[in-house]
């Protein structure tokens, strides 16, 4: 539906139809936000390097990464 058609349709709506339209629009916005939250990649946090060995830094970094992401990477690389 084009914007001009939407304006005409909204102008012709009664109060009940307009309320239902607004509620459905809010539901759609909520679904969109939830979908985008799931779809957006999670970032690993930066771990300070003060006096730590490489192994300790790696372990600290891996603790901050979502386990599902690690599993996916390992499967993609053919390790598991």
Secondary structure by P-SEA (a helix, b strand, c coil): ccaaaaaaaaaaccaaaaaaaaaaaaaaaaaaaaaaaaabbbbbbbbbbccccaaaaaaaaaaaccaaaaaaaaaaaccc
